[in-house]
Amino acid sequence: MHDELKGWLEWLGIENPELKALCGDASSRRYYRLQEPKSIVMDASDDKKVVPRFIGVAMLLQQFKVRLPQIKAFEQHKGFMLLEDVGSTHLFDKLEAKNASLYYDKAIKELVKIQKTPSKGLDPYDAMFLLEEMNLMSQWYIKEHLGRTVECVEGRTLLGAFALISKEVLSQPQEIFVHRDYHSRNLMIDKNDNIVVIDFQDAKSGALTYDLVSLLRDAYVELDDAEIQRLVLLFKELKGLEVEDETFLRWFDFTGLQRHIKILGIFSRLSIRDGKDGYLDDIPLVLKYVLDICEKYPELDGLAHILKPE
Protein backbone atom coordinates (compact mmCIF):
# COMPACT_ATOMS: atom_id res chain seq x y z
CA MET A 1 0.00 0.00 0.00
CA HIS A 2 1.42 3.37 -0.93
CA ASP A 3 1.73 6.31 1.45
CA GLU A 4 -0.80 8.48 -0.39
CA LEU A 5 -3.60 5.95 0.15
CA LYS A 6 -2.65 5.55 3.82
CA GLY A 7 -2.53 9.34 4.20
CA TRP A 8 -6.04 9.66 2.73
CA LEU A 9 -7.45 7.07 5.14
CA GLU A 10 -5.79 8.87 8.07
CA TRP A 11 -7.26 12.16 6.82
CA LEU A 12 -10.68 10.44 7.01
CA GLY A 13 -9.96 9.85 10.70
CA ILE A 14 -8.84 6.22 10.48
CA GLU A 15 -5.78 5.90 12.69
CA ASN A 16 -3.04 3.45 11.63
CA PRO A 17 -5.18 1.79 8.92
CA GLU A 18 -4.59 -1.95 8.77
CA LEU A 19 -5.11 -3.12 5.21
CA LYS A 20 -5.10 -6.62 3.78
CA ALA A 21 -4.65 -6.91 -0.01
CA LEU A 22 -7.43 -8.81 -1.78
CA CYS A 23 -7.06 -10.80 -5.00
CA GLY A 24 -7.21 -8.39 -7.91
CA ASP A 25 -9.42 -8.66 -10.95
CA ALA A 26 -8.69 -8.24 -14.65
CA SER A 27 -8.33 -4.47 -14.27
CA SER A 28 -5.51 -2.28 -12.95
CA ARG A 29 -7.47 -1.52 -9.77
CA ARG A 30 -6.32 -2.82 -6.40
CA TYR A 31 -8.58 -3.73 -3.49
CA TYR A 32 -7.88 -3.94 0.24
CA ARG A 33 -9.91 -5.00 3.26
CA LEU A 34 -9.80 -2.52 6.11
CA GLN A 35 -10.30 -4.16 9.52
CA GLU A 36 -11.44 -1.11 11.47
CA PRO A 37 -13.90 0.34 10.50
CA LYS A 38 -14.80 -2.77 8.44
CA SER A 39 -14.64 -1.57 4.82
CA ILE A 40 -13.22 -2.24 1.37
CA VAL A 41 -10.72 0.24 -0.08
CA MET A 42 -10.46 0.59 -3.84
CA ASP A 43 -7.25 2.05 -5.26
CA ALA A 44 -7.88 3.16 -8.83
CA SER A 45 -4.97 5.61 -8.91
CA ASP A 46 -3.84 4.09 -12.24
CA ASP A 47 -7.26 4.78 -13.78
CA LYS A 48 -8.85 7.67 -11.90
CA LYS A 49 -11.76 7.96 -14.37
CA VAL A 50 -13.24 4.86 -12.71
CA VAL A 51 -14.35 6.86 -9.65
CA PRO A 52 -16.85 9.26 -11.29
CA ARG A 53 -18.11 6.40 -13.51
CA PHE A 54 -18.61 4.18 -10.46
CA ILE A 55 -20.53 6.89 -8.60
CA GLY A 56 -22.67 7.83 -11.61
CA VAL A 57 -23.70 4.25 -12.38
CA ALA A 58 -24.28 3.48 -8.67
CA MET A 59 -26.67 6.43 -8.41
CA LEU A 60 -28.65 5.13 -11.42
CA LEU A 61 -28.91 1.59 -10.02
CA GLN A 62 -29.81 2.64 -6.48
CA GLN A 63 -32.89 4.45 -7.75
CA PHE A 64 -34.25 1.02 -8.64
CA LYS A 65 -33.27 -0.58 -5.31
CA VAL A 66 -30.45 -2.68 -6.79
CA ARG A 67 -28.27 -3.83 -3.88
CA LEU A 68 -24.72 -2.46 -4.24
CA PRO A 69 -21.86 -1.89 -1.79
CA GLN A 70 -22.52 1.47 -0.18
CA ILE A 71 -20.06 4.27 -1.01
CA LYS A 72 -18.68 5.67 2.27
CA ALA A 73 -16.09 8.12 0.94
CA PHE A 74 -14.12 8.89 -2.22
CA GLU A 75 -11.30 11.07 -3.49
CA GLN A 76 -11.87 11.53 -7.20
CA HIS A 77 -8.56 13.24 -8.01
CA LYS A 78 -6.51 10.47 -6.41
CA GLY A 79 -8.70 7.56 -7.53
CA PHE A 80 -9.53 6.25 -4.03
CA MET A 81 -12.84 4.89 -2.72
CA LEU A 82 -14.00 3.56 0.64
CA LEU A 83 -16.83 1.03 0.22
CA GLU A 84 -19.06 -1.11 2.41
CA ASP A 85 -17.60 -4.56 3.10
CA VAL A 86 -20.30 -7.06 2.12
CA GLY A 87 -18.16 -10.08 3.05
CA SER A 88 -16.25 -12.40 0.76
CA THR A 89 -18.88 -14.86 -0.49
CA HIS A 90 -19.51 -14.74 -4.23
CA LEU A 91 -22.21 -16.55 -6.20
CA PHE A 92 -19.25 -18.61 -7.46
CA ASP A 93 -18.80 -19.97 -3.88
CA LYS A 94 -22.42 -21.21 -3.79
CA LEU A 95 -22.14 -23.43 -6.86
CA GLU A 96 -21.56 -26.59 -4.86
CA ALA A 97 -24.41 -25.85 -2.44
CA LYS A 98 -27.60 -27.93 -2.69
CA ASN A 99 -29.61 -24.74 -3.12
CA ALA A 100 -27.36 -23.20 -5.81
CA SER A 101 -30.33 -22.83 -8.17
CA LEU A 102 -32.07 -20.64 -5.57
CA TYR A 103 -29.19 -18.14 -5.82
CA TYR A 104 -29.38 -18.21 -9.62
CA ASP A 105 -33.12 -17.47 -9.39
CA LYS A 106 -32.23 -14.46 -7.21
CA ALA A 107 -29.59 -13.35 -9.72
CA ILE A 108 -32.17 -13.50 -12.54
CA LYS A 109 -34.66 -11.45 -10.48
CA GLU A 110 -31.92 -8.91 -9.70
CA LEU A 111 -31.11 -8.68 -13.41
CA VAL A 112 -34.75 -7.91 -14.22
CA LYS A 113 -34.54 -5.10 -11.64
CA ILE A 114 -31.26 -3.82 -13.13
CA GLN A 115 -32.87 -3.69 -16.57
CA LYS A 116 -35.51 -1.25 -15.27
CA THR A 117 -32.67 1.24 -14.84
CA PRO A 118 -32.67 3.80 -17.68
CA SER A 119 -29.63 3.54 -19.94
CA LYS A 120 -29.87 7.15 -21.17
CA GLY A 121 -26.44 8.78 -21.10
CA LEU A 122 -24.52 5.48 -21.17
CA ASP A 123 -22.32 4.74 -24.19
CA PRO A 124 -24.06 2.48 -26.70
CA TYR A 125 -23.06 -1.06 -27.54
CA ASP A 126 -23.25 -0.25 -31.26
CA ALA A 127 -22.09 -2.22 -34.32
CA MET A 128 -18.66 -0.61 -34.30
CA PHE A 129 -18.02 -1.47 -30.65
CA LEU A 130 -19.28 -5.06 -31.09
CA LEU A 131 -16.88 -5.54 -34.02
CA GLU A 132 -13.97 -3.88 -32.19
CA GLU A 133 -14.41 -6.32 -29.31
CA MET A 134 -14.50 -9.36 -31.59
CA ASN A 135 -11.38 -8.17 -33.41
CA LEU A 136 -9.49 -8.63 -30.13
CA MET A 137 -9.75 -12.37 -30.77
CA SER A 138 -8.12 -12.13 -34.21
CA GLN A 139 -5.21 -10.13 -32.83
CA TRP A 140 -4.60 -11.55 -29.35
CA TYR A 141 -5.95 -15.11 -29.48
CA ILE A 142 -5.20 -16.23 -33.05
CA LYS A 143 -2.08 -14.18 -33.85
CA GLU A 144 -0.44 -13.68 -30.45
CA HIS A 145 -1.60 -16.65 -28.35
CA LEU A 146 -1.79 -19.36 -31.03
CA GLY A 147 0.98 -17.75 -33.13
CA ARG A 148 -1.02 -18.23 -36.33
CA THR A 149 -1.21 -15.83 -39.25
CA VAL A 150 -4.70 -15.15 -40.55
CA GLU A 151 -4.68 -15.85 -44.28
CA CYS A 152 -6.61 -13.63 -46.65
CA VAL A 153 -9.53 -16.06 -47.07
CA GLU A 154 -9.70 -16.68 -43.32
CA GLY A 155 -9.70 -12.94 -42.71
CA ARG A 156 -12.72 -12.55 -44.98
CA THR A 157 -14.48 -15.48 -43.25
CA LEU A 158 -13.90 -13.89 -39.84
CA LEU A 159 -15.18 -10.50 -41.01
CA GLY A 160 -18.29 -12.13 -42.48
CA ALA A 161 -18.96 -14.08 -39.27
CA PHE A 162 -18.41 -10.99 -37.10
CA ALA A 163 -20.81 -8.94 -39.25
CA LEU A 164 -23.48 -11.67 -38.98
CA ILE A 165 -23.04 -11.96 -35.20
CA SER A 166 -23.19 -8.20 -34.76
CA LYS A 167 -26.40 -8.04 -36.85
CA GLU A 168 -28.02 -10.74 -34.69
CA VAL A 169 -27.03 -9.00 -31.43
CA LEU A 170 -28.52 -5.74 -32.74
CA SER A 171 -31.74 -7.44 -33.93
CA GLN A 172 -33.05 -7.82 -30.37
CA PRO A 173 -34.41 -5.03 -28.10
CA GLN A 174 -31.68 -2.41 -27.49
CA GLU A 175 -31.03 0.55 -25.17
CA ILE A 176 -31.17 -1.77 -22.17
CA PHE A 177 -28.93 -1.09 -19.15
CA VAL A 178 -26.02 -3.58 -19.58
CA HIS A 179 -23.71 -4.32 -16.62
CA ARG A 180 -21.28 -6.04 -19.06
CA ASP A 181 -19.77 -8.49 -16.55
CA TYR A 182 -22.79 -9.93 -14.76
CA HIS A 183 -21.33 -13.28 -13.68
CA SER A 184 -20.63 -15.48 -10.64
CA ARG A 185 -17.52 -13.57 -9.53
CA ASN A 186 -19.22 -10.17 -9.68
CA LEU A 187 -22.28 -11.15 -7.66
CA MET A 188 -21.78 -11.35 -3.92
CA ILE A 189 -24.01 -12.83 -1.25
CA ASP A 190 -24.41 -10.69 1.88
CA LYS A 191 -25.21 -11.88 5.42
CA ASN A 192 -28.95 -11.67 4.64
CA ASP A 193 -28.50 -13.97 1.63
CA ASN A 194 -29.17 -11.11 -0.78
CA ILE A 195 -27.35 -10.65 -4.10
CA VAL A 196 -24.98 -7.66 -4.09
CA VAL A 197 -23.85 -6.41 -7.50
CA ILE A 198 -20.24 -5.22 -7.91
CA ASP A 199 -17.94 -4.10 -10.76
CA PHE A 200 -20.71 -2.22 -12.59
CA GLN A 201 -18.80 0.95 -13.51
CA ASP A 202 -18.31 0.04 -17.20
CA ALA A 203 -22.06 -0.24 -17.90
CA LYS A 204 -23.32 0.50 -21.41
CA SER A 205 -26.62 0.73 -23.23
CA GLY A 206 -27.13 -2.40 -25.29
CA ALA A 207 -28.81 -5.74 -26.02
CA LEU A 208 -31.52 -7.38 -23.94
CA THR A 209 -29.72 -10.74 -23.48
CA TYR A 210 -26.14 -9.54 -22.87
CA ASP A 211 -26.12 -9.79 -19.07
CA LEU A 212 -28.28 -12.91 -19.12
CA VAL A 213 -25.69 -14.76 -21.21
CA SER A 214 -22.83 -13.43 -19.04
CA LEU A 215 -24.53 -15.08 -16.05
CA LEU A 216 -25.63 -18.36 -17.64
CA ARG A 217 -22.69 -19.02 -19.95
CA ASP A 218 -20.17 -17.78 -17.44
CA ALA A 219 -16.51 -17.90 -18.52
CA TYR A 220 -15.61 -19.43 -15.12
CA VAL A 221 -18.53 -21.83 -14.57
CA GLU A 222 -20.35 -24.33 -16.78
CA LEU A 223 -24.00 -24.77 -15.85
CA ASP A 224 -25.88 -27.75 -17.24
CA ASP A 225 -28.09 -27.20 -20.27
CA ALA A 226 -31.36 -27.97 -18.47
CA GLU A 227 -30.58 -25.36 -15.80
CA ILE A 228 -29.64 -22.77 -18.45
CA GLN A 229 -32.91 -23.45 -20.31
CA ARG A 230 -34.92 -23.12 -17.07
CA LEU A 231 -33.28 -19.81 -16.14
CA VAL A 232 -33.54 -18.37 -19.67
CA LEU A 233 -37.29 -19.07 -19.65
CA LEU A 234 -37.64 -17.68 -16.10
CA PHE A 235 -36.04 -14.43 -17.29
CA LYS A 236 -38.30 -14.33 -20.36
CA GLU A 237 -41.38 -14.89 -18.18
CA LEU A 238 -40.41 -12.27 -15.56
CA LYS A 239 -39.76 -9.75 -18.34
CA GLY A 240 -43.14 -10.54 -19.92
CA LEU A 241 -41.51 -10.91 -23.34
CA GLU A 242 -43.86 -11.86 -26.14
CA VAL A 243 -41.38 -13.49 -28.45
CA GLU A 244 -41.02 -17.09 -29.69
CA ASP A 245 -38.66 -19.22 -27.57
CA GLU A 246 -36.69 -20.08 -30.73
CA THR A 247 -36.10 -16.38 -31.56
CA PHE A 248 -35.19 -15.58 -27.99
CA LEU A 249 -32.70 -18.46 -27.80
CA ARG A 250 -31.12 -17.33 -31.08
CA TRP A 251 -30.61 -13.84 -29.58
CA PHE A 252 -29.14 -15.49 -26.48
CA ASP A 253 -26.80 -17.75 -28.49
CA PHE A 254 -25.46 -15.05 -30.81
CA THR A 255 -25.00 -12.53 -27.99
CA GLY A 256 -23.05 -15.18 -26.09
CA LEU A 257 -20.98 -15.84 -29.18
CA GLN A 258 -20.03 -12.16 -29.48
CA ARG A 259 -19.07 -12.06 -25.80
CA HIS A 260 -17.04 -15.27 -25.87
CA ILE A 261 -15.15 -14.31 -29.03
CA LYS A 262 -14.18 -11.07 -27.26
CA ILE A 263 -13.19 -13.00 -24.10
CA LEU A 264 -10.82 -15.28 -26.05
CA GLY A 265 -9.00 -12.08 -27.07
CA ILE A 266 -9.12 -10.50 -23.62
CA PHE A 267 -7.91 -13.59 -21.72
CA SER A 268 -5.02 -13.97 -24.20
CA ARG A 269 -4.14 -10.27 -23.83
CA LEU A 270 -4.26 -10.47 -20.01
CA SER A 271 -1.67 -13.25 -20.18
CA ILE A 272 0.61 -11.86 -22.92
CA ARG A 273 0.50 -8.14 -22.16
CA ASP A 274 -0.31 -8.05 -18.43
CA GLY A 275 1.35 -11.24 -17.17
CA LYS A 276 -1.95 -12.56 -15.71
CA ASP A 277 -1.54 -16.14 -16.89
CA GLY A 278 -4.32 -17.56 -14.68
CA TYR A 279 -6.87 -16.55 -17.31
CA LEU A 280 -5.41 -19.05 -19.79
CA ASP A 281 -6.98 -21.84 -17.67
CA ASP A 282 -10.42 -20.46 -18.55
CA ILE A 283 -9.88 -20.38 -22.32
CA PRO A 284 -10.94 -24.05 -22.97
CA LEU A 285 -14.45 -23.47 -21.55
CA VAL A 286 -14.87 -20.21 -23.49
CA LEU A 287 -13.71 -21.90 -26.71
CA LYS A 288 -16.14 -24.78 -26.03
CA TYR A 289 -19.02 -22.27 -25.79
CA VAL A 290 -18.01 -20.74 -29.13
CA LEU A 291 -17.73 -24.09 -30.93
CA ASP A 292 -20.99 -25.42 -29.41
CA ILE A 293 -22.92 -22.45 -30.81
CA CYS A 294 -21.17 -22.71 -34.19
CA GLU A 295 -22.33 -26.33 -34.34
CA LYS A 296 -25.98 -25.26 -33.86
CA TYR A 297 -25.97 -22.79 -36.76
CA PRO A 298 -24.66 -23.89 -40.21
CA GLU A 299 -23.99 -20.25 -41.19
CA LEU A 300 -21.12 -20.32 -38.66
CA ASP A 301 -19.27 -23.31 -40.19
CA GLY A 302 -16.44 -21.10 -41.49
CA LEU A 303 -15.82 -19.60 -38.05
CA ALA A 304 -15.82 -23.08 -36.46
CA HIS A 305 -13.28 -24.31 -39.04
CA ILE A 306 -10.87 -21.48 -38.13
CA LEU A 307 -11.22 -21.97 -34.37
CA LYS A 308 -11.28 -25.77 -34.06
CA PRO A 309 -8.04 -26.89 -32.39
CA GLU A 310 -5.80 -28.64 -34.90
C-alpha positions in Angstrom: 0.0 0.0 0.0 1.4 3.4 -0.9 1.7 6.3 1.5 -0.8 8.5 -0.4 -3.6 5.9 0.2 -2.6 5.6 3.8 -2.5 9.3 4.2 -6.0 9.7 2.7 -7.4 7.1 5.1 -5.8 8.9 8.1 -7.3 12.2 6.8 -10.7 10.4 7.0 -10.0 9.9 10.7 -8.8 6.2 10.5 -5.8 5.9 12.7 -3.0 3.5 11.6 -5.2 1.8 8.9 -4.6 -2.0 8.8 -5.1 -3.1 5.2 -5.1 -6.6 3.8 -4.7 -6.9 0.0 -7.4 -8.8 -1.8 -7.1 -10.8 -5.0 -7.2 -8.4 -7.9 -9.4 -8.7 -11.0 -8.7 -8.2 -14.6 -8.3 -4.5 -14.3 -5.5 -2.3 -13.0 -7.5 -1.5 -9.8 -6.3 -2.8 -6.4 -8.6 -3.7 -3.5 -7.9 -3.9 0.2 -9.9 -5.0 3.3 -9.8 -2.5 6.1 -10.3 -4.2 9.5 -11.4 -1.1 11.5 -13.9 0.3 10.5 -14.8 -2.8 8.4 -14.6 -1.6 4.8 -13.2 -2.2 1.4 -10.7 0.2 -0.1 -10.5 0.6 -3.8 -7.2 2.0 -5.3 -7.9 3.2 -8.8 -5.0 5.6 -8.9 -3.8 4.1 -12.2 -7.3 4.8 -13.8 -8.9 7.7 -11.9 -11.8 8.0 -14.4 -13.2 4.9 -12.7 -14.4 6.9 -9.6 -16.8 9.3 -11.3 -18.1 6.4 -13.5 -18.6 4.2 -10.5 -20.5 6.9 -8.6 -22.7 7.8 -11.6 -23.7 4.3 -12.4 -24.3 3.5 -8.7 -26.7 6.4 -8.4 -28.6 5.1 -11.4 -28.9 1.6 -10.0 -29.8 2.6 -6.5 -32.9 4.5 -7.8 -34.2 1.0 -8.6 -33.3 -0.6 -5.3 -30.5 -2.7 -6.8 -28.3 -3.8 -3.9 -24.7 -2.5 -4.2 -21.9 -1.9 -1.8 -22.5 1.5 -0.2 -20.1 4.3 -1.0 -18.7 5.7 2.3 -16.1 8.1 0.9 -14.1 8.9 -2.2 -11.3 11.1 -3.5 -11.9 11.5 -7.2 -8.6 13.2 -8.0 -6.5 10.5 -6.4 -8.7 7.6 -7.5 -9.5 6.3 -4.0 -12.8 4.9 -2.7 -14.0 3.6 0.6 -16.8 1.0 0.2 -19.1 -1.1 2.4 -17.6 -4.6 3.1 -20.3 -7.1 2.1 -18.2 -10.1 3.0 -16.2 -12.4 0.8 -18.9 -14.9 -0.5 -19.5 -14.7 -4.2 -22.2 -16.6 -6.2 -19.3 -18.6 -7.5 -18.8 -20.0 -3.9 -22.4 -21.2 -3.8 -22.1 -23.4 -6.9 -21.6 -26.6 -4.9 -24.4 -25.8 -2.4 -27.6 -27.9 -2.7 -29.6 -24.7 -3.1 -27.4 -23.2 -5.8 -30.3 -22.8 -8.2 -32.1 -20.6 -5.6 -29.2 -18.1 -5.8 -29.4 -18.2 -9.6 -33.1 -17.5 -9.4 -32.2 -14.5 -7.2 -29.6 -13.3 -9.7 -32.2 -13.5 -12.5 -34.7 -11.4 -10.5 -31.9 -8.9 -9.7 -31.1 -8.7 -13.4 -34.7 -7.9 -14.2 -34.5 -5.1 -11.6 -31.3 -3.8 -13.1 -32.9 -3.7 -16.6 -35.5 -1.3 -15.3 -32.7 1.2 -14.8 -32.7 3.8 -17.7 -29.6 3.5 -19.9 -29.9 7.1 -21.2 -26.4 8.8 -21.1 -24.5 5.5 -21.2 -22.3 4.7 -24.2 -24.1 2.5 -26.7 -23.1 -1.1 -27.5 -23.2 -0.2 -31.3 -22.1 -2.2 -34.3 -18.7 -0.6 -34.3 -18.0 -1.5 -30.7 -19.3 -5.1 -31.1 -16.9 -5.5 -34.0 -14.0 -3.9 -32.2 -14.4 -6.3 -29.3 -14.5 -9.4 -31.6 -11.4 -8.2 -33.4 -9.5 -8.6 -30.1 -9.7 -12.4 -30.8 -8.1 -12.1 -34.2 -5.2 -10.1 -32.8 -4.6 -11.5 -29.4 -5.9 -15.1 -29.5 -5.2 -16.2 -33.0 -2.1 -14.2 -33.8 -0.4 -13.7 -30.4 -1.6 -16.7 -28.4 -1.8 -19.4 -31.0 1.0 -17.8 -33.1 -1.0 -18.2 -36.3 -1.2 -15.8 -39.3 -4.7 -15.1 -40.5 -4.7 -15.8 -44.3 -6.6 -13.6 -46.7 -9.5 -16.1 -47.1 -9.7 -16.7 -43.3 -9.7 -12.9 -42.7 -12.7 -12.6 -45.0 -14.5 -15.5 -43.3 -13.9 -13.9 -39.8 -15.2 -10.5 -41.0 -18.3 -12.1 -42.5 -19.0 -14.1 -39.3 -18.4 -11.0 -37.1 -20.8 -8.9 -39.3 -23.5 -11.7 -39.0 -23.0 -12.0 -35.2 -23.2 -8.2 -34.8 -26.4 -8.0 -36.8 -28.0 -10.7 -34.7 -27.0 -9.0 -31.4 -28.5 -5.7 -32.7 -31.7 -7.4 -33.9 -33.0 -7.8 -30.4 -34.4 -5.0 -28.1 -31.7 -2.4 -27.5 -31.0 0.6 -25.2 -31.2 -1.8 -22.2 -28.9 -1.1 -19.2 -26.0 -3.6 -19.6 -23.7 -4.3 -16.6 -21.3 -6.0 -19.1 -19.8 -8.5 -16.5 -22.8 -9.9 -14.8 -21.3 -13.3 -13.7 -20.6 -15.5 -10.6 -17.5 -13.6 -9.5 -19.2 -10.2 -9.7 -22.3 -11.1 -7.7 -21.8 -11.3 -3.9 -24.0 -12.8 -1.2 -24.4 -10.7 1.9 -25.2 -11.9 5.4 -28.9 -11.7 4.6 -28.5 -14.0 1.6 -29.2 -11.1 -0.8 -27.4 -10.7 -4.1 -25.0 -7.7 -4.1 -23.8 -6.4 -7.5 -20.2 -5.2 -7.9 -17.9 -4.1 -10.8 -20.7 -2.2 -12.6 -18.8 1.0 -13.5 -18.3 0.0 -17.2 -22.1 -0.2 -17.9 -23.3 0.5 -21.4 -26.6 0.7 -23.2 -27.1 -2.4 -25.3 -28.8 -5.7 -26.0 -31.5 -7.4 -23.9 -29.7 -10.7 -23.5 -26.1 -9.5 -22.9 -26.1 -9.8 -19.1 -28.3 -12.9 -19.1 -25.7 -14.8 -21.2 -22.8 -13.4 -19.0 -24.5 -15.1 -16.1 -25.6 -18.4 -17.6 -22.7 -19.0 -20.0 -20.2 -17.8 -17.4 -16.5 -17.9 -18.5 -15.6 -19.4 -15.1 -18.5 -21.8 -14.6 -20.3 -24.3 -16.8 -24.0 -24.8 -15.8 -25.9 -27.7 -17.2 -28.1 -27.2 -20.3 -31.4 -28.0 -18.5 -30.6 -25.4 -15.8 -29.6 -22.8 -18.4 -32.9 -23.4 -20.3 -34.9 -23.1 -17.1 -33.3 -19.8 -16.1 -33.5 -18.4 -19.7 -37.3 -19.1 -19.6 -37.6 -17.7 -16.1 -36.0 -14.4 -17.3 -38.3 -14.3 -20.4 -41.4 -14.9 -18.2 -40.4 -12.3 -15.6 -39.8 -9.8 -18.3 -43.1 -10.5 -19.9 -41.5 -10.9 -23.3 -43.9 -11.9 -26.1 -41.4 -13.5 -28.5 -41.0 -17.1 -29.7 -38.7 -19.2 -27.6 -36.7 -20.1 -30.7 -36.1 -16.4 -31.6 -35.2 -15.6 -28.0 -32.7 -18.5 -27.8 -31.1 -17.3 -31.1 -30.6 -13.8 -29.6 -29.1 -15.5 -26.5 -26.8 -17.8 -28.5 -25.5 -15.1 -30.8 -25.0 -12.5 -28.0 -23.1 -15.2 -26.1 -21.0 -15.8 -29.2 -20.0 -12.2 -29.5 -19.1 -12.1 -25.8 -17.0 -15.3 -25.9 -15.2 -14.3 -29.0 -14.2 -11.1 -27.3 -13.2 -13.0 -24.1 -10.8 -15.3 -26.1 -9.0 -12.1 -27.1 -9.1 -10.5 -23.6 -7.9 -13.6 -21.7 -5.0 -14.0 -24.2 -4.1 -10.3 -23.8 -4.3 -10.5 -20.0 -1.7 -13.2 -20.2 0.6 -11.9 -22.9 0.5 -8.1 -22.2 -0.3 -8.0 -18.4 1.3 -11.2 -17.2 -1.9 -12.6 -15.7 -1.5 -16.1 -16.9 -4.3 -17.6 -14.7 -6.9 -16.5 -17.3 -5.4 -19.1 -19.8 -7.0 -21.8 -17.7 -10.4 -20.5 -18.5 -9.9 -20.4 -22.3 -10.9 -24.0 -23.0 -14.5 -23.5 -21.6 -14.9 -20.2 -23.5 -13.7 -21.9 -26.7 -16.1 -24.8 -26.0 -19.0 -22.3 -25.8 -18.0 -20.7 -29.1 -17.7 -24.1 -30.9 -21.0 -25.4 -29.4 -22.9 -22.4 -30.8 -21.2 -22.7 -34.2 -22.3 -26.3 -34.3 -26.0 -25.3 -33.9 -26.0 -22.8 -36.8 -24.7 -23.9 -40.2 -24.0 -20.2 -41.2 -21.1 -20.3 -38.7 -19.3 -23.3 -40.2 -16.4 -21.1 -41.5 -15.8 -19.6 -38.0 -15.8 -23.1 -36.5 -13.3 -24.3 -39.0 -10.9 -21.5 -38.1 -11.2 -22.0 -34.4 -11.3 -25.8 -34.1 -8.0 -26.9 -32.4 -5.8 -28.6 -34.9 
